[in-house]
Amino acid sequence: MTAWVRGRVQRVGFRWFTRAAALRIGGLDGFVVNLGDGRVQVVAEGRKEGCEQLLEWLRAGDTPGQVDGVTEIWSRPRGGYSGFAIR
């Protein structure tokens, strides 16, 4: 699952809290990264239920900053990730 998060999501600890949420959910590999246009990109691979929980957390409003919207796409896992990283 790849998600793009819009809003005031940079310079507020968003990446750190996203990684913490992914680790709390467990079983997810991937990363979170700031994009040059102000969005944050989240790539998560693992059980579909875990990815759905992370997506729900991104949309729930219990995140730092202010999320104005989340867009996601689902695709086959590519692999190559070890753990959940902040980039």
C-alpha positions in Angstrom: 0.0 0.0 0.0 1.3 3.4 -0.9 -0.4 6.5 0.6 0.1 10.2 0.1 -0.9 12.4 3.0 -1.8 16.1 2.4 -2.0 18.9 4.9 0.4 20.3 7.5 2.3 17.1 7.9 5.9 18.2 7.6 8.1 19.6 10.5 5.6 18.3 13.1 7.0 14.8 13.8 4.6 13.1 11.4 7.2 10.7 10.0 8.3 9.6 13.5 4.7 9.0 14.7 3.9 7.2 11.5 6.8 4.8 12.0 5.7 4.3 15.6 2.2 3.4 14.5 3.5 0.9 11.9 5.7 -0.7 14.6 2.8 -0.8 17.1 0.6 -2.5 14.4 3.4 -4.9 13.7 4.2 -7.0 10.7 4.7 -4.0 8.4 7.8 -3.2 6.4 8.3 -0.1 4.4 9.1 3.6 4.9 7.8 7.1 5.3 9.3 10.1 3.6 8.7 13.8 3.1 8.0 14.9 -0.4 9.1 18.2 -2.0 5.6 19.3 -2.5 4.7 19.2 1.2 3.0 15.8 1.3 4.3 12.7 3.1 4.5 9.4 1.3 4.0 6.1 3.2 4.8 2.7 1.7 3.7 -0.3 3.8 4.0 -4.0 3.0 2.6 -6.8 5.1 -0.7 -8.3 6.1 -3.6 -6.4 4.4 -5.2 -6.0 7.8 -2.1 -4.3 9.1 -1.9 -1.9 6.1 -5.6 -1.1 6.5 -5.0 -0.3 10.2 -2.1 2.1 9.3 -4.3 3.7 6.6 -7.1 4.1 9.2 -4.6 5.7 11.6 -3.4 8.2 8.9 -7.0 9.2 8.3 -8.2 9.3 12.0 -7.0 12.7 12.9 -4.9 11.3 15.8 -1.7 12.4 14.0 0.6 15.3 14.6 -0.1 18.3 12.4 -3.2 18.4 10.3 -4.2 15.9 7.7 -6.4 17.3 5.0 -6.6 14.1 2.9 -5.1 10.7 2.2 -4.9 9.1 -1.2 -3.8 5.4 -1.5 -3.1 2.8 -4.1 -2.8 -0.9 -3.5 -0.4 -3.1 -5.4 1.6 -6.3 -5.2 4.4 -6.2 -2.6 7.8 -5.5 -4.1 9.8 -6.7 -1.1 13.3 -5.4 -0.3 12.3 -3.6 2.8 13.6 -4.6 6.2 11.6 -3.0 9.1 9.9 0.4 8.8 12.2 3.3 8.1 12.1 7.1 8.2 13.7 8.5 5.0 
